[in-house]
Amino acid sequence: MRNFGTLLAVLAAILLSGVSTSGQAQQPSPTSSQPEPLLLPSNLEISAIPYFWLPWTSTSVHPFNPRISTASNTIDPYQLVSHLTWVPFMGAAEIRDGPLGLVVDYLHAPLKAGVSTRNVLFGSGGGGVTIDTGSAMFLYRTLADPVQYADVGLGMRAWGLSGGISLSQGLLPPVSVSSGLSWADPLIGLRYHRDLGNAFATTLYGDVGGFGIGAHIDWQILATIDYALQPATDLHVGFRSLNFNYAGARAGFDVHMYGPIVSATFRF
């Protein structure tokens, strides 16, 4: 727990430094008009995908200032849950029209831990980091048959890290400061799905990006076993790994999040 608090404090300190369509109007009489109702294409499918992900989080902060030492630690799921300051949000959605699709995903995780001050200049202290990441991927179905399909895609993933430190009064008056950084990474992606029979299937997804435009590298893999509970409802269990290497103005950040994931797909 102390290592996690130190890591959050270092990370916070670094942050502080620096399609639709419309119908034609019908005219049943010369004196009145009534628009036709808006109708969605019959092959348009919308899916909501809530999920719950419990990752291990391996984080390293490499300050460019040689007088500040590198901080790194691996946080297990129990530590992660115990340091949440609010309920996290995890969810995705997909809109599909024939071979074309759009997948969006968003994750929000607010974390906080105590900071050791040795009660010299300040009393107690706390540091926090909030992670927000959202992605959008446009997919094109290149393979489709009764038992399998494959999609290729282009998209982007945005990251936001905000940090803060609060120190209570000791020999010095209390201090509370906060700041953050954000960036966006272009992505290329691939998804493959295959039916296994007896309502079971498997799905593999991967993307990679950054290419120095935002992060040096930004990549993700997701593998699940799927079960068709109902014609419009699927259940999934599997493994997800989400990672980036980013160089900020004052430090470099390596973050690797990996662990089991459970989710459900509801099609409308």
C-alpha positions as CSV (number, residue, x, y, z in Angstrom):
1,M,0.0,0.0,0.0
2,R,2.9,2.4,0.8
3,N,4.5,1.7,-2.6
4,F,1.1,2.4,-4.3
5,G,0.8,5.7,-2.4
6,T,4.4,6.7,-3.4
7,L,3.7,5.8,-7.0
8,L,0.6,7.9,-7.1
9,A,2.4,10.8,-5.5
10,V,5.3,10.7,-8.0
11,L,2.8,10.4,-10.9
12,A,0.7,13.3,-9.6
13,A,3.9,15.4,-9.0
14,I,5.0,14.9,-12.6
15,L,1.6,15.9,-13.9
16,L,1.7,19.0,-11.8
17,S,4.9,20.1,-13.5
18,G,4.3,20.7,-16.6
19,V,-26.9,7.7,-41.1
20,S,-29.8,9.8,-40.5
21,T,-32.5,10.1,-43.2
22,S,-35.7,12.1,-43.6
23,G,-38.8,11.3,-45.6
24,Q,-40.4,13.6,-48.2
25,A,-43.5,15.4,-47.0
26,Q,-46.8,14.0,-48.2
27,Q,-49.6,16.4,-48.9
28,P,-53.0,14.8,-48.4
29,S,-54.7,18.1,-49.1
30,P,-53.7,21.5,-50.5
31,T,-54.0,23.1,-47.1
32,S,-52.1,20.7,-44.9
33,S,-48.9,18.6,-44.9
34,Q,-47.6,15.8,-42.6
35,P,-44.0,14.5,-42.6
36,E,-43.4,10.9,-43.0
37,P,-42.1,9.1,-39.8
38,L,-38.3,8.6,-39.6
39,L,-37.5,5.0,-40.3
40,L,-34.1,3.4,-39.5
41,P,-32.7,1.0,-42.1
42,S,-34.0,-2.5,-41.5
43,N,-30.4,-4.0,-41.3
44,L,-29.2,-1.4,-38.7
45,E,-28.1,-3.1,-35.4
46,I,-27.2,-1.4,-32.2
47,S,-25.5,-3.3,-29.3
48,A,-24.9,-2.2,-25.7
49,I,-21.9,-4.0,-24.1
50,P,-21.5,-3.3,-20.3
51,Y,-18.4,-5.0,-18.9
52,F,-16.5,-5.5,-15.6
53,W,-12.7,-5.7,-15.8
54,L,-10.3,-6.4,-12.9
55,P,-6.8,-5.7,-14.1
56,W,-3.4,-5.9,-12.6
57,T,-1.8,-2.5,-13.3
58,S,2.0,-2.3,-13.8
59,T,3.1,1.4,-13.8
60,S,6.5,3.0,-14.2
61,V,7.2,6.8,-14.1
62,H,10.6,7.8,-15.5
63,P,11.3,11.5,-14.7
64,F,13.6,13.2,-17.2
65,N,15.1,15.1,-14.3
66,P,18.0,12.9,-12.9
67,R,17.4,14.3,-9.4
68,I,14.0,12.6,-9.3
69,S,14.1,8.8,-9.1
70,T,12.0,6.4,-11.1
71,A,8.9,5.0,-9.4
72,S,7.3,1.8,-10.4
73,N,4.9,-0.8,-8.9
74,T,2.4,-3.5,-9.8
75,I,-1.0,-3.0,-8.3
76,D,-3.2,-6.1,-7.9
77,P,-7.0,-6.0,-8.4
78,Y,-7.6,-6.0,-4.6
79,Q,-5.4,-2.9,-4.2
80,L,-7.0,-1.3,-7.2
81,V,-10.5,-1.8,-5.8
82,S,-9.6,-0.7,-2.3
83,H,-8.2,2.6,-3.7
84,L,-11.1,3.6,-5.8
85,T,-12.7,6.9,-4.7
86,W,-15.9,6.4,-6.7
87,V,-17.7,3.7,-8.7
88,P,-15.7,3.3,-12.0
89,F,-17.5,3.3,-15.4
90,M,-16.8,0.6,-18.0
91,G,-18.9,0.2,-21.1
92,A,-18.9,-0.2,-24.9
93,A,-21.4,0.0,-27.7
94,E,-21.5,-1.0,-31.4
95,I,-23.5,0.2,-34.3
96,R,-23.6,-1.9,-37.4
97,D,-25.1,-1.5,-40.9
98,G,-24.2,-4.4,-43.1
99,P,-20.4,-4.7,-43.5
100,L,-19.8,-1.3,-41.8
101,G,-19.5,-0.9,-38.0
102,L,-18.5,1.6,-35.3
103,V,-17.4,0.4,-31.9
104,V,-16.9,2.9,-29.0
105,D,-15.5,2.1,-25.6
106,Y,-15.0,4.2,-22.4
107,L,-13.4,3.6,-19.1
108,H,-13.2,5.9,-16.0
109,A,-11.2,5.0,-12.9
110,P,-10.6,7.5,-10.0
111,L,-7.9,6.3,-7.6
112,K,-6.4,7.8,-4.4
113,A,-3.9,6.8,-1.7
114,G,-2.2,8.2,1.3
115,V,1.2,9.9,0.9
116,S,3.9,9.6,3.6
117,T,5.2,13.0,4.7
118,R,7.1,11.8,7.8
119,N,5.2,14.6,9.7
120,V,8.1,17.1,9.3
121,L,7.2,20.0,7.0
122,F,3.6,18.7,6.5
123,G,1.2,16.5,8.4
124,S,-0.8,13.9,6.6
125,G,-1.0,13.8,2.8
126,G,-3.0,12.2,0.0
127,G,-2.4,11.8,-3.7
128,G,-4.8,10.8,-6.4
129,V,-4.9,10.0,-10.1
130,T,-7.9,9.7,-12.3
131,I,-7.6,7.7,-15.6
132,D,-10.0,8.3,-18.5
133,T,-9.7,6.5,-21.8
134,G,-12.1,6.3,-24.7
135,S,-11.8,4.8,-28.1
136,A,-13.7,4.7,-31.4
137,M,-13.0,2.2,-34.1
138,F,-14.6,2.1,-37.6
139,L,-14.8,-1.5,-38.8
140,Y,-15.2,-3.1,-42.2
141,R,-16.2,-6.8,-42.5
142,T,-13.9,-8.5,-44.9
143,L,-15.0,-12.0,-44.2
144,A,-18.5,-13.3,-43.4
145,D,-19.8,-16.9,-43.6
146,P,-22.2,-18.9,-41.4
147,V,-19.5,-19.8,-38.9
148,Q,-17.0,-17.0,-38.8
149,Y,-16.4,-13.3,-39.6
150,A,-13.4,-10.9,-39.6
151,D,-13.3,-7.1,-39.4
152,V,-10.5,-4.7,-40.0
153,G,-10.6,-1.2,-38.7
154,L,-9.2,2.3,-38.2
155,G,-9.8,4.5,-35.2
156,M,-8.4,6.4,-32.3
157,R,-8.0,6.2,-28.5
158,A,-7.9,9.2,-26.2
159,W,-6.3,9.2,-22.8
160,G,-6.6,11.6,-19.9
161,L,-4.6,11.5,-16.7
162,S,-5.3,14.0,-13.9
163,G,-3.5,14.1,-10.6
164,G,-3.5,16.0,-7.3
165,I,-1.7,16.2,-4.0
166,S,-3.1,17.5,-0.7
167,L,-0.9,18.1,2.3
168,S,-2.2,19.1,5.7
169,Q,-0.5,21.7,7.9
170,G,2.7,20.9,9.7
171,L,5.6,23.3,10.0
172,L,4.3,24.7,6.7
173,P,0.8,25.8,5.8
174,P,-1.5,23.2,4.0
175,V,-1.1,22.8,0.2
176,S,-3.5,21.4,-2.4
177,V,-2.6,21.5,-6.1
178,S,-3.8,19.5,-9.2
179,S,-3.2,19.3,-12.9
180,G,-3.1,16.7,-15.7
181,L,-2.3,15.8,-19.3
182,S,-4.1,14.2,-22.2
183,W,-3.4,12.9,-25.7
184,A,-5.0,10.8,-28.6
185,D,-3.5,7.9,-30.5
186,P,-4.5,6.7,-34.0
187,L,-5.2,3.0,-34.2
188,I,-5.5,0.1,-36.6
189,G,-7.5,-2.9,-35.4
190,L,-8.5,-6.5,-36.3
191,R,-11.3,-8.6,-34.9
192,Y,-12.1,-12.3,-35.6
193,H,-15.1,-14.3,-34.4
194,R,-15.8,-18.0,-34.9
195,D,-18.7,-20.2,-33.8
196,L,-17.8,-23.3,-31.9
197,G,-21.2,-25.0,-31.8
198,N,-23.7,-25.6,-29.0
199,A,-24.2,-21.8,-28.6
200,F,-20.5,-21.2,-27.9
201,A,-18.1,-19.1,-29.9
202,T,-14.8,-17.3,-29.5
203,T,-13.7,-13.7,-30.3
204,L,-10.2,-12.3,-30.7
205,Y,-9.6,-8.5,-31.0
206,G,-6.4,-6.5,-31.2
207,D,-5.3,-3.0,-32.0
208,V,-2.1,-1.0,-32.1
209,G,-1.4,2.6,-32.5
210,G,0.3,5.7,-31.2
211,F,3.2,5.7,-33.7
212,G,4.8,8.7,-31.9
213,I,1.8,10.9,-32.8
214,G,0.5,10.7,-29.3
215,A,2.0,7.8,-27.3
216,H,5.1,6.0,-28.6
217,I,3.0,2.9,-28.7
218,D,-0.6,2.1,-27.6
219,W,-1.9,-1.4,-27.9
220,Q,-4.6,-3.7,-26.7
221,I,-5.6,-7.4,-27.0
222,L,-8.9,-9.0,-26.0
223,A,-9.8,-12.7,-26.1
224,T,-13.2,-14.0,-25.0
225,I,-15.3,-17.2,-24.9
226,D,-18.9,-16.3,-25.9
227,Y,-22.2,-17.9,-25.1
228,A,-25.5,-17.1,-26.9
229,L,-27.9,-16.9,-23.9
230,Q,-30.7,-15.7,-26.2
231,P,-31.0,-14.6,-29.8
232,A,-30.3,-11.0,-28.8
233,T,-28.1,-11.6,-25.7
234,D,-24.6,-12.9,-25.5
235,L,-22.4,-13.5,-22.4
236,H,-18.6,-13.2,-22.6
237,V,-15.6,-14.2,-20.3
238,G,-12.0,-13.7,-21.2
239,F,-8.8,-11.7,-20.8
240,R,-8.0,-8.1,-21.7
241,S,-4.6,-6.2,-21.8
242,L,-4.5,-2.5,-22.4
243,N,-1.1,-0.7,-22.5
244,F,0.7,2.4,-23.5
245,N,4.2,4.1,-23.5
246,Y,4.0,7.9,-23.4
247,A,6.6,10.6,-23.1
248,G,5.3,13.7,-21.4
249,A,7.1,17.1,-21.0
250,R,8.8,16.0,-17.8
251,A,8.6,12.2,-17.7
252,G,7.9,9.0,-19.5
253,F,5.1,6.7,-18.5
254,D,4.7,3.0,-19.0
255,V,1.4,1.5,-18.1
256,H,0.3,-2.1,-18.5
257,M,-3.2,-3.2,-17.4
258,Y,-4.1,-6.8,-17.8
259,G,-6.6,-9.2,-16.2
260,P,-9.9,-11.1,-16.5
261,I,-13.0,-9.5,-18.0
262,V,-16.7,-10.4,-18.1
263,S,-19.3,-8.7,-20.3
264,A,-22.6,-9.0,-22.0
265,T,-23.9,-7.9,-25.3
266,F,-27.5,-6.8,-25.7
267,R,-28.6,-6.3,-29.4
268,F,-31.5,-4.0,-30.3
